Amino acid sequence: MHERKAIKSGIWFTASNFLIKGIGFITTPIFTRLLTKAEFGEFNNFTTWVNILLILTSLNLESSLIRARFDFEDDLDEYIFSMQVLSLLSTGIWFLFSVIFRGAFCSLFSVDDKYVNAMFLYLFFFPLINLFQNMERFKYQYKYTVASSLIVSVGSSLLSVLLVMVMNDKLAGRIIGYVFPVIVLGLIIFIYYLIKIHKVEIRFWKYALPFALPFIPHLLSMLLLGGMDKVMIKHICGAEDLALYSLAYSVGSLITILVTSINNAYSPWLGEQLSQDNINRVNRFSVKYVALFVYMAVATILITPEILMILGGKAYMDAIYVMPPVTAGCIMQFIYCMYVNVEQYEKKTTGMAFASMIAAAINGVLNAIFIPMYGYIAAAYTTYIGYLCLMLMHMFLVNRIGMRKVYQNTKIVVIAILSSALIFAANLILGNRLLRYIVLVIYLIVGIAFVMKHRNYFQAILSKGK
């Protein structure tokens, strides 16, 4: 029953996230035509720094919820409100520094002074939404999480298009449209908790900070691991190669959505099982869980040329050979997230930061060696190696904290190696349309046959009330 709930929620989250992310894909061509290249670049710089600062200002407090929902089962609303106030306090301190050192701040982040306040309004209110959504997710209240995400995503897109069309300062219109829905929803959520709770518990702060703070260097290192290759490609190979690489990674983001979506559904279920000491249940389910994701990832590889043609046209078709290592890297990401969830539950997060920094360092060294030798495609393989090392290090960390039996480590490693080999072998057929279609049809037939053989099980997963 719990396995069914995990898979069902994974499907629900994946579908909703593709819908939400799809809005971004649809509106991107609109904004590239309404904004100048300079304005489009300025907005992307704005959102890049928002995402980096969000890690620092919010303190990543939502990471504590995987365990806090059991330790404070009767005080969850009080816990969320205390986390919201702590996030606001932290962001307020950062905002004070930005006011005192405004010139240096604007220069460092290449953000115009008039947009700094908009940036911090986003940083103040988005964590309030994020904490609410994560708590609802851990309660299996997916409708509220998806509804709030759609409000922000659809509201931001529609308002931005409208403001860009009517305002003279189109960049300002894009930024206002991006920030305003977050302010409104975040304010509503905070007022709800303020009226309901209106009391801050310092003991919750003391509980959450040792749990969440080690996560910050981990997340920053992951940003570095995912973005360092683009900086080095631009420096070593030039803008055109970076364009090919970036588009391939945009296609890879579809698989990353799968990683995030399914993990968002899996982590609450995992925490529930570990709290009930159902380790054997998790152990049995883990191989099925990994195999399901691998099947979807490989299917994506087989339609890569069509996706690239739609997004970029013939000029970008050389990027198909970036996709196999990108996809294999996403599988490593998916697997290490499973182990990170265990570390979070056990409140053993210190090792995560070291693992991420080591993986980022390995990626940087390999990039420096192989990009000059083999070009931009090498960066995808070095990033894959970085994620592979990260997966192995997290396996080691979970074993070290005495949770070795949670997953079937040997089988998972075998699946990771075999799937990587299969994906790399796809390089041989990506340029041959007929052969690739034959393989795709056979692959889909095998998948459909498996579903039909186990149709009663899948019907039970998808039916209501099961």
Residue pairs with C-beta under 8 A, 6 or more apart in sequence:
1 466
2 269
2 272
2 273
2 278
2 281
3 281
3 285
3 288
4 457
4 460
4 461
4 466
5 140
5 269
6 265
6 266
6 269
6 285
6 289
7 292
7 461
8 461
8 462
8 466
9 140
9 142
9 265
9 268
9 269
10 261
10 262
10 265
10 266
11 461
11 462
12 142
12 146
12 265
13 142
13 146
13 261
13 262
13 264
13 265
14 257
14 258
14 261
14 262
16 142
16 146
16 149
16 150
16 261
17 149
17 257
17 260
17 261
18 254
18 257
18 261
19 150
20 149
20 150
20 153
21 253
21 254
21 257
23 153
23 154
23 157
24 153
24 157
26 157
27 157
27 160
27 161
30 161
31 40
31 43
31 160
31 161
31 164
31 174
32 40
34 161
34 164
34 165
34 170
35 43
35 164
35 170
35 171
35 174
36 170
39 170
39 171
39 174
42 112
42 171
43 171
43 174
43 175
43 178
45 109
45 110
45 111
46 111
46 115
46 119
46 175
47 178
49 109
49 111
49 119
50 119
50 122
50 123
51 223
52 220
52 223
53 94
53 119
53 123
54 123
54 126
54 127
55 216
55 219
55 220
55 223
56 94
56 216
57 87
57 90
57 91
57 94
57 123
57 127
58 87
58 90
58 91
58 123
58 126
58 127
58 130
59 86
59 87
59 90
59 208
59 209
59 212
59 213
59 216
60 212
60 213
60 215
60 216
60 219
61 83
61 86
61 87
61 127
61 131
61 208
61 212
62 83
62 127
62 130
62 131
62 134
63 211
63 212
63 215
63 344
63 349
64 83
64 207
64 208
64 211
64 212
65 131
65 134
65 135
65 138
66 138
66 267
66 268
66 270
66 271
66 341
66 344
66 345
67 211
67 271
67 344
67 345
67 346
67 347
68 76
68 79
68 204
68 207
68 208
68 211
69 76
69 135
69 138
69 139
69 271
70 271
70 275
71 207
72 78
72 79
72 204
72 207
75 201
76 135
77 193
77 196
77 197
78 197
78 199
78 201
78 204
79 201
79 204
80 131
80 132
80 135
80 193
81 193
81 194
81 196
81 197
81 198
81 199
81 200
82 200
82 201
82 202
82 204
82 205
83 131
83 204
83 208
84 127
84 128
84 131
84 190
84 193
85 200
86 205
86 208
87 127
87 128
87 131
88 124
88 128
91 120
91 123
91 124
91 127
92 124
94 120
94 123
95 120
95 123
95 124
97 105
98 105
98 116
98 120
102 113
102 116
105 111
105 116
106 112
106 113
106 116
111 119
114 172
115 172
115 175
118 175
118 176
118 179
121 179
121 182
121 183
122 178
122 179
122 182
122 183
124 186
125 182
125 183
125 185
125 186
125 187
125 190
126 182
126 186
128 186
128 189
128 190
129 148
129 152
129 182
129 185
129 186
129 189
132 148
132 189
133 144
133 145
133 148
133 149
136 142
136 144
136 145
137 145
137 264
137 265
137 268
138 267
138 268
138 271
139 268
140 268
142 265
148 185
151 181
151 185
152 181
152 182
152 185
155 180
155 181
155 184
156 177
156 178
156 180
156 181
156 182
157 177
158 177
159 176
159 177
159 180
159 181
160 173
160 174
160 176
160 177
160 178
161 177
162 177
163 172
163 173
163 174
163 176
163 177
164 170
164 173
164 174
164 177
165 173
166 173
167 173
210 347
211 344
211 347
211 349
212 349
214 349
214 350
214 352
214 353
215 349
215 352
215 353
216 353
217 353
217 356
217 357
218 349
218 352
218 353
218 355
218 356
219 356
221 353
221 356
221 357
221 359
221 360
222 356
222 360
224 360
224 364
225 356
225 359
225 360
225 363
225 383
225 386
225 387
225 390
226 383
228 360
228 363
228 364
228 367
229 245
229 363
229 367
229 371
229 379
229 380
229 382
229 383
230 242
230 245
230 246
230 249
230 379
232 364
232 367
232 368
232 371
232 379
233 241
233 242
233 245
233 371
233 376
233 379
234 242
236 371
236 372
237 371
237 375
237 376
241 375
241 376
242 376
243 316
244 316
244 318
244 319
244 322
244 376
245 319
245 322
245 376
245 379
245 380
247 308
247 311
247 312
247 316
247 319
248 308
248 319
248 320
248 322
248 323
248 326
248 380
249 322
249 326
250 311
251 304
251 307
251 308
251 311
251 319
251 323
251 326
252 323
252 326
252 327
252 329
252 330
254 300
254 307
255 296
255 297
255 300
255 326
255 327
255 330
256 330
256 333
258 293
258 296
258 297
258 330
258 334
259 293
259 330
259 333
259 334
259 337
262 293
262 334
263 334
263 337
263 338
263 341
266 289
266 338
266 341
267 341
267 344
270 282
270 338
270 341
270 342
270 345
271 341
271 345
273 279
273 281
273 282
274 282
274 342
274 345
274 406
279 405
279 406
282 406
282 407
283 405
283 406
283 407
283 408
286 338
286 406
286 407
286 408
286 412
287 408
287 411
287 412
287 415
289 338
290 334
290 335
290 338
290 412
290 415
290 416
291 415
293 331
293 334
294 331
294 415
294 419
295 447
297 327
297 330
297 331
297 334
297 419
297 423
298 327
298 419
298 422
298 423
298 426
298 443
299 440
299 443
299 444
299 447
300 307
300 327
301 323
301 324
301 327
301 423
301 426
301 430
302 426
302 436
302 439
302 440
302 443
303 440
304 320
304 323
304 430
305 317
305 320
305 430
305 433
305 436
308 316
308 317
308 319
308 320
308 323
309 317
312 319
320 430
320 431
321 377
321 427
321 430
322 376
322 377
322 380
323 430
324 380
324 423
324 424
324 426
324 427
324 430
325 377
325 380
325 381
325 383
325 384
325 423
325 424
326 380
326 383
326 384
327 423
328 384
328 419
328 420
328 423
328 424
329 380
329 383
329 384
329 386
329 387
329 388
331 416
331 419
331 420
331 423
332 384
332 387
332 388
332 390
332 391
332 416
333 387
335 391
335 412
335 416
336 387
336 390
336 391
336 394
338 407
339 391
339 394
339 395
339 397
339 398
339 407
340 352
340 394
342 398
342 401
342 403
342 406
343 349
343 351
343 352
343 394
343 397
343 398
343 401
346 401
346 403
348 397
348 401
351 397
351 400
352 394
352 397
355 390
355 393
355 394
355 397
356 390
358 389
358 393
359 386
359 387
359 389
359 390
359 393
360 386
362 385
362 386
362 389
363 382
363 383
363 385
363 386
366 382
366 385
366 386
367 378
367 379
367 382
370 378
370 379
370 381
370 382
371 378
371 379
371 382
384 420
388 416
388 420
391 416
395 409
395 413
398 404
398 406
398 407
399 409
429 435
429 436
429 439
430 436
451 458
460 466
